[in-house]
Amino acid sequence: MDKISLFCFGASYSVALVLNILYQYRPIRLLNILEITFALAGLFAQSWYLAWWQPPLAQQFGWFLLSSWILSTFYLYGIIHYRKIAWGIFVLPLIILLVTLAAFFPPAMDAAGNRIGGLVSNIKTLGLLHVVFLLTATVVICLGSLASFMYLLHANQLKLKLAPGKGLAMLSLEKLETVIRFCIALSFPLLSMGLLLGLYLMLKNVEKITGWTDPKIIGSSVLWLAFLVLIYARYGFHLRGKQLASLTITVFALLILCLVLPHDLPQEVGK
């Protein structure tokens, strides 16, 4: 079982996506069953991989894998309990994207060339809180962006006045907007606490910062920009509908940009 690789569950999710797309054109029950089967196989393989290797969350490799794993559980819950909603065609590409991004960042290695395990074993209390807040905010913003994509597409379908039964089946615009607002309201304090803890921990190790072009500075600045956009979307001008959805997607893009920048989360600091 230690031979399970990113390709195993990434391929399973990709096959599930293809089956989901086929199901949108030909809603045959067998396609739905096969999609769930491949998705479950992918989730099982990914769960085993995370349990076996326990990639540290202090690096992007572990961060992207755990984020995609959490989204996979949401996806399976949605496709089983809300089969009439085209949920998989939105969330599966995001899961595959996160797994693909993880593949671009090598696993953490020690001096002997062996993999470093332990998701949070080297992170002390404040650093752990920093990770938990930001990881939760990451997942919530991802869910908000998915609802935003669904909102924009659903609004376009209504504008085109498609015949009944045509187009993708989605939640109503009102429910999607409620989900978007909830995600913004929830990610607001999570991102705030994560950033403040990150700033505090960074200042405690200011001697490790090489200058204003240091990746930690750039990454924090991008996150703060995302933070300001969230404030604007949540409290400024009472934005609704397409504007709110577009800003949520912008926050998601900024978050992904920050995560792919080279950086390490605090590990040897805290109380």
Secondary structure, DSSP 8 states (H G I E B T S, - for coil): -TT--HHHHHHHHHHHHHHHHHHHHS--HHHHHHHHHHHHHHHHHHHHHHHHH---TTSHHHHHHHHHHHHHHHHHHHHHH-TTS--HHHHHHHHHHHHHHHHTS---B-TTS-B---SSTT--HHHHHHHHHHHHHHHHHHHHHHHHHHHHHHHHHHHHT--TT-S-----HHHHHHHHHHHHHHHHHHHHHHHHHHHHHHHHTGGG--STT-HHHHHHHHHHHHHHHHHHHHHSTT--HHHHHHHHHHHHHHHHHHHHSS-----S---
